[in-house]
Amino acid sequence: SRRQGTSSSIFGIESLDMVDMTVGVIAELGSLEAISLEREQELIQLALSKHPELLILGRHYAHDAQKFLVMSASIGAMGSTVEALPDAIVIGSGLAGLAATLNILDRGGTVMVLEKEHLVGGNSNKASSGINGCCPQNNTYNDSVEAFRNDTVRSAGKVADLDLIETLVTNSGKAVLWLQERANVDLSLLAQLGGHSHKRTHRPSNGMAGAEIIYQMQKAVRAYEKTGKVKILVDTKVTGLITEDDRVVGVTCESTIDGSVQELRADNVILATGGFASDRSTGSYLDQNRPELMAFPATAGAFSTGDGITLATTLGAATRDMEKVQIHPTGWVDPKDPKNPTKILAAELMRGVGGMLINDDGKRFCNELGTRAYVTDKMLQHNTKFAKTGKWDIKDEVPTFNLVLSSSAAADGKKHVDLYTHKGLLTKVEGLDALASKMKVDKSTLQSTLLSYQKSAQAGKDEFGKVSFRGAPAQDLSTEIFYVGKVTPVLHYCMGGIKIDNEGHVLREDGTRIEGLHAAGEVTGGVHGDNRLGGNSLLECTVFGTIVGQRIPVKK
């Protein structure tokens, strides 16, 4: 066991010196041929990932290589339970990467996870609406795999890939149950999101879906760290894939902290690096495929730059649907920083519980529960040029709208509403007068809009085809409590990416596999077609991450 006084320095100012000393003594043993090349590679990897016990030995035995050799014999793969080369290197630590990793570990395999950010979780951490599953709720809501398939195909449009969609929906029930049972994720609440014909989107009773799932998944993965079966290297950017005899056998990577470069080898490499929606540089994938969207804000973290696509295409991987970039209709406009290009997502759930979209004239203009593409189109049609041509002019300002929740809708989405209110994105007001004042719209027009909505709720249908009116405003508008915030369309998800088959093999243009290379999650293309349904991204990550993780050979 470690001494408390010593371990603190490992993560403090002496850290790099200790790494340097340890690498030095390992290199000396290698040059003396006292250890094999594989053992040298393994010890170097352990040192660079700041393995605490190894660094302590390095500090105390740096000048006595033979004693270091004896003392370090039980550390790491070759001295204990782990193979020198991991069964897989996983690039990216969002849900797709963690799902692949945990499945390999549970099968007795070994994994090295590489993450270019300082924290694990990626954009999965931000996912807020939930994960679709059909039908772990035992058909309580008359849902069926067929209905889920139909909704997904309808949303995917003309480029729907029926094989990938079939894989997604038929594995959805198992995926939700696996997260609940294996990773202990609370997914006890169920909602119906836009574009869905039934309630099938699962979320936690306490907190946001993505953050809860990532917290529990990384906890399950990290439980293997003490056995040496998994190593997680953060601040590590992969810069290339290593091939031998037409097979991927490892990666080159560099530290984002000190720029140091290393090669890491494994029997298989899994790309789980996410999309490209935040790279607005000249020549970026966004610029190449959808230049008119370069001025739109985005919800993805700044790290979403298409790294995995570049790694794969350099080896001849095919891409598909790269022009299919999803615009989510509702990103919050922070009144304190309205021009910030990165927006917090106003979750689909906000409309699912009854949120109304109202324009600056005080009028509704769409079925709030329509697909993301439909709602976004209705928003952008407020621009006269877009209404005529269907094309966005990059020089035009992206429009903003009001998202209004009644007291009952806010109670239904309380966790989200509390968070958004705390962040200053939603404002609580009492009565119609205060609401009209806050929105800066004509009171009589707004009153007419809300009264019409109440009548439609009673009738069960409105002029936009809406048939579900959960969370309609209370009869007395003068005393009703409202929550209101500004939203705007935002770049949210890249449907396009690397071409894969339904087992997650990366494919070339001619359909052949790039051996040793696999992919899952937003880095891939084809699963969602023209337009992704809300709740299907966390599902895609879980389903395809699991499929890849179950398929990778492990050394017993």
Backbone torsions as a table, in degrees:
resi	resn	phi	psi	omega
1	SER	NA	157.3	-176.2
2	ARG	-84.9	148.4	173.1
3	ARG	-84.3	138.0	-175.4
4	GLN	-59.5	-41.2	-176.4
5	GLY	-65.4	-29.7	-177.4
6	THR	-82.3	-37.7	-170.6
7	SER	-66.0	-29.8	-176.7
8	SER	-62.1	-34.8	-177.1
9	SER	-70.7	-21.5	-178.8
10	ILE	-61.8	-31.4	-177.6
11	PHE	-107.0	11.1	-178.8
12	GLY	-108.3	-149.1	-170.9
13	ILE	-71.6	-20.8	-179.2
14	GLU	-83.4	-4.4	-170.0
15	SER	-54.1	-52.2	-176.4
16	LEU	-64.9	-37.0	177.2
17	ASP	-61.4	-42.6	-179.1
18	MET	-66.5	-39.2	176.1
19	VAL	-61.4	-45.2	-178.5
20	ASP	-60.7	-45.7	179.6
21	MET	-62.6	-42.1	-177.0
22	THR	-67.8	-44.8	177.9
23	VAL	-60.8	-37.0	179.6
24	GLY	-60.9	-46.3	-178.2
25	VAL	-71.4	-32.2	175.8
26	ILE	-65.5	-43.7	178.8
27	ALA	-61.0	-38.3	178.6
28	GLU	-62.8	-44.2	178.1
29	LEU	-62.6	-36.8	178.4
30	GLY	-65.3	-43.6	-178.5
31	SER	-67.8	-29.1	177.2
32	LEU	-81.1	-3.5	-175.9
33	GLU	57.3	31.8	176.6
34	ALA	-80.6	-17.4	176.0
35	ILE	-133.9	156.9	179.4
36	SER	-73.3	163.8	177.0
37	LEU	-60.6	-39.0	179.8
38	GLU	-64.2	-42.5	179.3
39	ARG	-66.8	-38.3	178.0
40	GLU	-62.0	-45.6	178.6
41	GLN	-59.2	-42.1	-177.8
42	GLU	-65.1	-46.8	-179.5
43	LEU	-64.3	-37.4	177.1
44	ILE	-61.9	-44.9	178.4
45	GLN	-60.3	-43.4	178.6
46	LEU	-61.8	-42.2	-179.7
47	ALA	-65.4	-45.2	-178.6
48	LEU	-68.0	-25.9	175.2
49	SER	-89.3	11.4	173.9
50	LYS	59.5	48.8	175.8
51	HIS	-62.7	116.8	-169.6
52	PRO	-57.3	-50.0	-175.9
53	GLU	-64.2	-39.6	-179.2
54	LEU	-64.5	-41.1	-179.9
55	LEU	-66.8	-34.3	176.5
56	ILE	-64.1	-44.4	176.7
57	LEU	-62.2	-40.2	178.9
58	GLY	-60.5	-38.5	-179.6
59	ARG	-68.3	-40.9	-173.7
60	HIS	-87.6	-23.7	-176.1
61	TYR	-121.8	22.3	-178.8
62	ALA	-59.6	-28.4	-176.9
63	HIS	-101.9	11.3	177.6
64	ASP	-139.5	82.7	-172.0
65	ALA	-60.1	-36.9	-177.1
66	GLN	-66.4	-41.0	178.2
67	LYS	-67.3	-38.3	177.1
68	PHE	-59.3	-41.0	179.9
69	LEU	-60.2	-45.4	-178.9
70	VAL	-66.7	-48.4	-174.7
71	MET	-67.4	-28.4	-176.3
72	SER	-92.1	2.9	-173.0
73	ALA	-59.5	-32.2	-175.5
74	SER	-90.6	-0.2	-176.1
75	ILE	-93.8	134.1	171.5
76	GLY	86.7	-170.2	-168.3
77	ALA	-62.4	-50.9	-167.1
78	MET	-81.9	-17.4	177.3
79	GLY	-94.4	-13.2	-176.7
80	SER	-132.1	-114.5	-168.5
81	THR	-105.7	-4.8	-170.1
82	VAL	-109.2	142.0	175.7
83	GLU	-67.1	155.0	179.6
84	ALA	-62.3	-47.9	178.3
85	LEU	-98.8	129.5	178.8
86	PRO	-66.4	156.6	176.0
87	ASP	-65.3	-30.5	179.7
88	ALA	-151.7	147.0	164.0
89	ILE	-103.9	127.3	178.4
90	VAL	-108.4	122.0	-179.6
91	ILE	-100.0	109.8	-177.8
92	GLY	110.6	136.7	-174.6
93	SER	-120.6	26.8	169.9
94	GLY	-75.2	-166.6	-174.3
95	LEU	-63.7	-39.0	179.5
96	ALA	-60.9	-46.2	179.5
97	GLY	-64.4	-42.8	-179.2
98	LEU	-69.5	-35.5	178.9
99	ALA	-65.6	-44.3	177.1
100	ALA	-61.6	-45.3	-178.0
101	THR	-60.7	-49.3	-175.7
102	LEU	-65.5	-36.9	178.0
103	ASN	-65.4	-40.8	177.5
104	ILE	-64.6	-44.8	-179.2
105	LEU	-62.7	-42.2	-179.3
106	ASP	-65.4	-21.3	177.8
107	ARG	-91.8	6.0	177.9
108	GLY	93.3	8.9	-178.2
109	GLY	-87.0	-179.7	179.4
110	THR	-126.3	144.6	-173.2
111	VAL	-140.6	144.5	167.3
112	MET	-117.3	122.8	179.7
113	VAL	-102.2	127.6	179.3
114	LEU	-113.5	127.4	-176.9
115	GLU	-132.7	123.9	-175.5
116	LYS	-76.7	-20.4	176.8
117	GLU	-84.9	173.0	-179.6
118	HIS	-82.8	-21.3	-179.3
119	LEU	-118.9	149.8	176.4
120	VAL	-81.9	162.3	172.1
121	GLY	120.1	-29.7	178.6
122	GLY	51.0	-148.8	179.4
123	ASN	-72.8	-18.2	176.5
124	SER	-57.4	-33.5	178.5
125	ASN	-58.1	-27.7	-174.6
126	LYS	-91.2	-14.8	-175.1
127	ALA	-59.7	132.0	-169.0
128	SER	-122.0	-22.5	-171.9
129	SER	-83.5	-32.8	178.8
130	GLY	134.4	-170.0	-178.7
131	ILE	-127.8	132.1	-179.2
132	ASN	-78.2	145.2	176.2
133	GLY	-155.6	133.0	179.0
134	CYS	-136.9	117.9	1.9
135	CYS	-137.3	81.1	179.3
136	PRO	-66.9	-9.6	179.3
137	GLN	-87.4	15.7	175.3
138	ASN	57.2	38.7	173.8
139	ASN	60.6	22.8	179.4
140	THR	-56.1	-31.9	-175.9
141	TYR	-107.6	26.4	176.2
142	ASN	58.9	24.1	177.9
143	ASP	-79.7	162.2	177.5
144	SER	-152.1	158.6	176.7
145	VAL	-59.1	-37.5	179.5
146	GLU	-61.5	-44.1	179.6
147	ALA	-65.0	-40.7	179.3
148	PHE	-65.1	-43.7	177.3
149	ARG	-58.9	-46.2	-178.7
150	ASN	-61.4	-42.6	178.8
151	ASP	-62.6	-42.4	-178.2
152	THR	-68.9	-42.6	178.5
153	VAL	-63.6	-43.0	179.9
154	ARG	-60.5	-42.9	179.8
155	SER	-68.3	-36.6	-177.8
156	ALA	-69.7	-25.3	174.3
157	GLY	71.8	-150.7	-170.8
158	LYS	-64.6	-27.0	-176.8
159	VAL	-96.6	17.0	-179.6
160	ALA	-54.3	130.1	175.6
161	ASP	-99.7	101.8	-170.8
162	LEU	-65.3	-31.4	178.8
163	ASP	-66.3	-46.3	-179.4
164	LEU	-67.7	-38.9	179.2
165	ILE	-64.8	-40.8	178.6
166	GLU	-60.4	-43.4	177.7
167	THR	-61.2	-42.3	-178.7
168	LEU	-62.9	-52.6	-171.3
169	VAL	-76.2	-36.3	-177.0
170	THR	-73.7	-20.4	176.9
171	ASN	-97.5	2.0	-172.0
172	SER	-67.8	-41.5	179.5
173	GLY	-61.8	-45.0	178.9
174	LYS	-63.2	-36.4	-177.9
175	ALA	-64.0	-45.4	179.8
176	VAL	-65.0	-44.4	179.4
177	LEU	-62.8	-38.0	179.1
178	TRP	-63.0	-44.4	178.1
179	LEU	-62.0	-39.1	-179.5
180	GLN	-70.1	-45.6	-171.4
181	GLU	-86.9	-41.9	-177.4
182	ARG	-82.3	-41.0	-175.9
183	ALA	-104.4	1.2	176.0
184	ASN	60.4	38.8	179.3
185	VAL	-86.2	130.9	174.7
186	ASP	-76.9	113.3	176.3
187	LEU	-129.8	49.3	-168.8
188	SER	-83.9	-16.4	-179.7
189	LEU	-97.7	150.2	-176.7
190	LEU	-129.4	137.1	-179.9
191	ALA	-138.6	160.4	173.4
192	GLN	-107.1	116.6	-178.8
193	LEU	-95.8	170.2	178.8
194	GLY	-57.3	138.1	179.0
195	GLY	85.1	-5.2	179.7
196	HIS	-102.0	142.5	179.1
197	SER	-89.3	-8.7	-177.7
198	HIS	-145.2	165.8	170.4
199	LYS	-74.1	116.8	177.5
200	ARG	-151.5	8.7	-178.2
201	THR	-100.0	116.7	-173.7
202	HIS	-94.7	139.8	178.0
203	ARG	-148.2	164.2	-179.3
204	PRO	-73.1	156.3	174.6
205	SER	-79.3	-16.3	-176.5
206	ASN	-135.9	101.2	177.7
207	GLY	102.9	-177.1	-176.3
208	MET	-89.1	146.2	-174.3
209	ALA	-58.8	-52.5	-175.3
210	GLY	-60.1	-48.0	-178.2
211	ALA	-63.2	-40.0	179.8
212	GLU	-66.5	-45.1	-179.2
213	ILE	-63.8	-46.5	-178.6
214	ILE	-64.0	-41.2	179.7
215	TYR	-57.8	-48.3	-176.8
216	GLN	-72.5	-36.6	-179.5
217	MET	-68.3	-44.8	-179.7
218	GLN	-67.7	-29.3	175.7
219	LYS	-64.5	-43.2	179.6
220	ALA	-65.9	-40.7	179.1
221	VAL	-67.3	-45.7	-176.8
222	ARG	-65.7	-19.5	177.1
223	ALA	-62.0	-21.3	178.8
224	TYR	-86.6	-9.7	-175.7
225	GLU	-61.0	-39.9	-175.9
226	LYS	-67.3	-19.7	178.1
227	THR	-87.3	-9.0	-177.0
228	GLY	80.8	4.0	-177.6
229	LYS	-74.7	-23.7	179.2
230	VAL	-134.9	141.7	172.8
231	LYS	-126.9	133.1	179.1
232	ILE	-114.5	114.5	178.3
233	LEU	-105.1	111.0	175.6
234	VAL	-91.4	173.4	-178.8
235	ASP	55.2	34.6	-175.8
236	THR	-129.5	111.0	-177.3
237	LYS	-100.3	125.7	177.8
238	VAL	-79.4	129.3	-175.9
239	THR	-110.3	-12.5	179.3
240	GLY	-170.5	162.5	176.4
241	LEU	-107.1	138.5	178.9
242	ILE	-96.5	131.6	178.0
243	THR	-123.2	148.2	171.6
244	GLU	-140.5	127.1	-179.9
245	ASP	53.2	47.1	176.8
246	ASP	64.0	21.9	177.1
247	ARG	-127.2	139.8	176.0
248	VAL	-75.7	127.1	-176.0
249	VAL	-127.0	7.7	179.2
250	GLY	164.5	-168.9	-176.7
251	VAL	-139.5	156.2	164.4
252	THR	-104.8	141.7	-178.1
253	CYS	-147.4	162.7	178.9
254	GLU	-136.0	149.5	177.4
255	SER	-74.8	132.7	175.6
256	THR	-80.3	-3.2	179.3
257	ILE	-92.0	-53.8	-175.1
258	ASP	-120.7	2.3	176.7
259	GLY	77.8	3.1	-179.6
260	SER	-65.2	143.5	-174.4
261	VAL	-112.9	142.4	175.1
262	GLN	-149.2	159.2	172.8
263	GLU	-104.9	135.7	176.6
264	LEU	-125.1	135.9	-176.7
265	ARG	-111.9	149.3	175.4
266	ALA	-160.8	162.3	-179.6
267	ASP	-72.2	-26.5	179.6
268	ASN	-146.2	150.9	177.3
269	VAL	-123.7	132.7	-178.9
270	ILE	-116.1	122.6	176.9
271	LEU	-89.7	122.7	177.4
272	ALA	-142.1	52.6	-167.0
273	THR	-97.0	-1.0	177.0
274	GLY	81.2	-165.3	-171.6
275	GLY	-94.8	-158.0	-173.6
276	PHE	-134.4	16.0	-169.4
277	ALA	-69.3	-14.6	-177.0
278	SER	-99.2	-0.5	179.6
279	ASP	-93.4	102.3	-178.8
280	ARG	-104.2	20.6	179.9
281	SER	-75.4	157.3	178.1
282	THR	-60.4	129.6	-179.5
283	GLY	85.7	-0.4	178.5
284	SER	-65.7	168.4	178.5
285	TYR	-60.6	-36.3	177.7
286	LEU	-65.1	-44.9	179.7
287	ASP	-63.1	-40.8	-179.4
288	GLN	-67.5	-39.1	-169.1
289	ASN	-103.8	-31.2	-179.4
290	ARG	-142.6	63.9	-174.5
291	PRO	-59.2	-28.1	-179.2
292	GLU	-67.7	-14.8	-178.7
293	LEU	-95.8	3.4	-174.9
294	MET	-61.6	-25.3	-177.9
295	ALA	-91.8	-5.2	179.8
296	PHE	-73.2	143.1	171.3
297	PRO	-68.2	166.3	-178.7
298	ALA	-136.6	155.2	177.2
299	THR	-94.7	-20.3	-176.3
300	ALA	-69.2	151.7	175.8
301	GLY	-64.4	158.8	-178.2
302	ALA	-61.1	-15.3	-178.8
303	PHE	-78.9	-5.1	-176.4
304	SER	-82.7	82.9	-171.3
305	THR	-123.9	15.7	174.8
306	GLY	73.1	25.8	-176.1
307	ASP	-55.9	-45.8	-176.4
308	GLY	-64.8	-35.2	178.6
309	ILE	-64.4	-43.2	178.5
310	THR	-62.8	-44.8	179.3
311	LEU	-58.4	-44.6	-175.0
312	ALA	-73.6	-43.9	-176.5
313	THR	-68.8	-26.3	175.5
314	THR	-60.1	-28.1	178.6
315	LEU	-94.6	6.9	177.7
316	GLY	95.3	11.8	177.1
317	ALA	-66.0	146.4	175.9
318	ALA	-83.7	153.5	170.3
319	THR	-118.7	164.7	176.8
320	ARG	-148.6	151.5	172.8
321	ASP	56.6	30.8	-174.8
322	MET	-63.8	-22.8	178.6
323	GLU	-81.9	-6.0	-178.0
324	LYS	-86.6	89.0	178.1
325	VAL	-110.5	121.6	-176.4
326	GLN	-79.5	130.6	170.5
327	ILE	-99.1	119.3	176.0
328	HIS	-84.3	136.0	-174.8
329	PRO	-68.4	-22.0	-170.6
330	THR	-130.9	94.6	166.4
331	GLY	-107.7	138.2	-177.9
332	TRP	-68.7	137.0	170.5
333	VAL	-95.6	111.0	-179.2
334	ASP	-74.8	117.3	-178.3
335	PRO	-59.9	-22.6	179.6
336	LYS	-81.2	-19.4	-175.9
337	ASP	-151.2	63.1	-169.9
338	PRO	-65.3	-22.4	-175.9
339	LYS	-95.8	1.6	-179.5
340	ASN	-59.3	126.9	-177.0
341	PRO	-71.6	-13.8	175.9
342	THR	-104.1	122.7	-177.1
343	LYS	-112.7	150.3	169.6
344	ILE	-82.1	133.9	-179.0
345	LEU	-69.4	132.7	167.2
346	ALA	-87.1	102.9	-167.9
347	ALA	-53.6	148.0	174.2
348	GLU	-49.5	-32.9	-179.2
349	LEU	-56.0	-31.3	-179.5
350	MET	-60.3	-35.6	175.7
351	ARG	-85.5	-30.0	179.1
352	GLY	-61.6	-36.3	-179.1
353	VAL	-85.3	-4.0	176.0
354	GLY	125.7	9.8	178.7
355	GLY	-62.4	137.0	179.7
356	MET	-105.5	139.6	174.9
357	LEU	-99.2	123.6	-175.3
358	ILE	-130.5	131.9	-177.4
359	ASN	-83.3	-177.5	-176.0
360	ASP	-73.8	-4.5	171.9
361	ASP	-91.9	-0.7	-179.9
362	GLY	83.6	19.6	-175.4
363	LYS	-121.8	146.6	168.5
364	ARG	-75.0	158.5	-175.6
365	PHE	-144.3	4.0	-177.7
366	CYS	-162.0	169.0	167.8
367	ASN	-81.3	109.9	-174.9
368	GLU	-62.0	-18.9	-178.8
369	LEU	-97.2	11.0	174.3
370	GLY	-70.2	174.8	179.5
371	THR	-64.5	163.5	178.8
372	ARG	-59.2	-40.1	-178.9
373	ALA	-63.9	-42.4	-179.7
374	TYR	-63.9	-50.1	-177.3
375	VAL	-63.4	-42.9	178.8
376	THR	-61.0	-43.6	179.3
377	ASP	-59.2	-43.7	179.1
378	LYS	-63.2	-34.5	177.1
379	MET	-68.1	-50.3	-174.7
380	LEU	-68.1	-21.9	177.7
381	GLN	-68.7	-8.9	171.9
382	HIS	-67.4	-17.6	174.6
383	ASN	-88.5	121.9	-172.3
384	THR	-62.2	-38.0	179.3
385	LYS	-63.8	-44.3	179.7
386	PHE	-65.0	-40.2	-179.5
387	ALA	-59.2	-33.8	-178.8
388	LYS	-82.7	-42.5	-169.4
389	THR	-104.3	-22.1	-174.3
390	GLY	74.2	8.6	179.2
391	LYS	-120.5	139.6	-178.8
392	TRP	-88.1	135.2	176.2
393	ASP	-90.9	119.8	-175.6
394	ILE	-58.1	-21.8	-178.0
395	LYS	-80.8	-15.0	-176.7
396	ASP	-82.7	149.2	178.2
397	GLU	-77.8	136.2	179.8
398	VAL	-70.9	129.3	-173.8
399	PRO	-72.0	159.9	176.9
400	THR	-121.9	157.1	-176.0
401	PHE	-141.0	169.9	178.0
402	ASN	-102.4	131.0	172.1
403	LEU	-105.6	119.2	-172.7
404	VAL	-120.0	127.9	175.9
405	LEU	-116.9	139.2	172.9
406	SER	-77.0	175.8	179.1
407	SER	-64.4	-38.5	-178.3
408	SER	-72.1	-37.1	176.7
409	ALA	-64.6	-42.1	180.0
410	ALA	-64.1	-37.8	178.5
411	ALA	-65.8	-37.0	-179.7
412	ASP	-66.3	-36.8	179.8
413	GLY	-108.5	39.4	-169.0
414	LYS	-54.4	-44.9	-177.1
415	LYS	-60.3	-45.6	179.0
416	HIS	-66.4	-45.6	-177.3
417	VAL	-61.3	-43.5	178.7
418	ASP	-60.0	-43.4	-179.4
419	LEU	-64.4	-48.3	-177.7
420	TYR	-66.4	-35.5	177.5
421	THR	-67.0	-42.7	178.6
422	HIS	-59.8	-36.5	-179.6
423	LYS	-80.2	-3.3	179.4
424	GLY	80.7	15.8	-178.0
425	LEU	-91.7	-26.1	174.8
426	LEU	-117.3	144.0	177.3
427	THR	-122.5	134.5	178.8
428	LYS	-89.0	127.5	177.7
429	VAL	-133.3	154.4	-179.9
430	GLU	-113.4	121.1	173.7
431	GLY	88.8	158.7	-177.7
432	LEU	-61.1	-41.7	-178.1
433	ASP	-58.3	-48.6	-178.1
434	ALA	-65.9	-35.7	179.6
435	LEU	-65.5	-46.9	179.5
436	ALA	-61.6	-38.9	179.9
437	SER	-66.0	-44.1	-179.6
438	LYS	-64.4	-38.8	-178.0
439	MET	-81.3	-12.6	-176.6
440	LYS	58.8	45.8	176.9
441	VAL	-125.0	163.9	179.5
442	ASP	-66.0	128.3	-175.1
443	LYS	-62.6	-42.6	-176.4
444	SER	-67.5	-36.7	177.2
445	THR	-65.2	-45.1	179.9
446	LEU	-63.1	-41.3	178.5
447	GLN	-60.5	-45.0	178.9
448	SER	-60.4	-41.1	178.7
449	THR	-60.9	-46.2	-176.7
450	LEU	-71.4	-37.6	177.6
451	LEU	-65.6	-40.1	178.0
452	SER	-63.1	-38.6	179.2
453	TYR	-65.2	-40.9	178.2
454	GLN	-61.4	-41.3	179.5
455	LYS	-65.7	-41.9	178.7
456	SER	-62.2	-38.3	179.3
457	ALA	-62.7	-39.8	178.9
458	GLN	-68.3	-37.8	-178.3
459	ALA	-78.3	-23.5	179.5
460	GLY	87.0	12.1	177.1
461	LYS	-163.7	147.0	176.1
462	ASP	-124.0	-177.8	-174.9
463	GLU	-69.4	-13.0	179.3
464	PHE	-98.6	2.6	179.3
465	GLY	89.0	8.6	179.2
466	LYS	-72.1	134.8	-178.4
467	VAL	-124.9	-4.5	178.1
468	SER	-116.2	121.1	-173.0
469	PHE	-124.1	43.3	174.8
470	ARG	-57.8	139.5	173.6
471	GLY	70.8	31.7	176.3
472	ALA	-67.3	151.6	-179.0
473	PRO	-62.0	149.7	176.9
474	ALA	-62.0	156.6	-176.4
475	GLN	-55.7	-45.5	-176.7
476	ASP	-86.4	99.0	-177.0
477	LEU	-71.0	-19.6	-176.8
478	SER	-73.2	-22.3	-179.1
479	THR	-115.9	-4.4	-178.9
480	GLU	-63.7	141.6	174.7
481	ILE	-91.2	126.5	178.7
482	PHE	-115.9	154.2	169.3
483	TYR	-121.7	131.6	-175.4
484	VAL	-138.2	142.4	176.0
485	GLY	-151.6	164.4	179.4
486	LYS	-93.5	136.6	177.3
487	VAL	-130.2	160.8	-179.7
488	THR	-148.6	150.5	175.9
489	PRO	-61.8	139.8	-176.1
490	VAL	-137.6	147.7	171.5
491	LEU	-66.7	129.1	-170.7
492	HIS	-128.8	-35.3	-171.6
493	TYR	-156.0	143.6	178.0
494	CYS	-103.6	108.5	178.1
495	MET	-70.1	-27.0	-178.8
496	GLY	-85.5	163.0	178.5
497	GLY	166.8	-152.6	-178.4
498	ILE	-67.7	140.7	177.6
499	LYS	-79.3	129.5	178.6
500	ILE	-131.0	164.8	168.0
501	ASP	-95.8	-176.7	-174.3
502	ASN	-77.6	6.3	171.9
503	GLU	-109.5	2.8	177.4
504	GLY	84.2	12.2	172.1
505	HIS	-71.8	139.5	174.9
506	VAL	-80.7	132.9	-173.5
507	LEU	-112.6	148.1	171.0
508	ARG	-83.3	175.7	178.8
509	GLU	-58.0	-34.3	-177.6
510	ASP	-84.7	4.2	176.6
511	GLY	90.2	-4.3	177.6
512	THR	-79.2	156.4	-177.7
513	ARG	-84.5	146.0	166.2
514	ILE	-89.1	105.5	-172.8
515	GLU	-61.9	139.3	178.3
516	GLY	83.8	-0.5	-177.6
517	LEU	-122.0	130.2	-175.3
518	HIS	-136.8	161.1	-178.4
519	ALA	-151.6	150.0	177.7
520	ALA	-153.4	149.9	177.1
521	GLY	92.7	-157.8	-172.1
522	GLU	-66.0	-17.8	177.4
523	VAL	-65.1	-20.2	-177.9
524	THR	-94.9	162.0	177.8
525	GLY	-120.6	156.9	171.9
526	GLY	107.6	-25.6	-175.8
527	VAL	-67.4	-33.4	-171.4
528	HIS	-109.7	-6.9	178.1
529	GLY	63.5	-134.0	-177.7
530	ASP	-69.0	-33.5	-167.8
531	ASN	-155.5	124.0	-178.7
532	ARG	-82.2	135.1	173.0
533	LEU	-74.5	142.1	174.8
534	GLY	-57.1	137.3	180.0
535	GLY	90.2	-8.5	-179.1
536	ASN	-90.3	-10.1	-179.5
537	SER	-77.4	-48.1	175.9
538	LEU	-61.6	-33.3	177.7
539	LEU	-66.5	-47.8	178.5
540	GLU	-55.6	-45.8	-179.9
541	CYS	-59.4	-43.7	-177.4
542	THR	-70.4	-46.9	-176.4
543	VAL	-64.9	-54.5	-174.9
544	PHE	-76.2	-31.6	172.7
545	GLY	-61.1	-41.8	179.0
546	THR	-66.8	-44.1	-179.5
547	ILE	-59.1	-46.4	179.1
548	VAL	-65.1	-44.5	-178.6
549	GLY	-64.7	-28.1	177.7
550	GLN	-80.8	-22.5	-173.7
551	ARG	-92.5	-27.4	-177.5
552	ILE	-61.0	127.4	177.7
553	PRO	-64.0	139.7	177.1
554	VAL	-119.0	143.7	178.0
555	LYS	-84.3	123.7	-178.2
556	LYS	-81.1	NA	NA
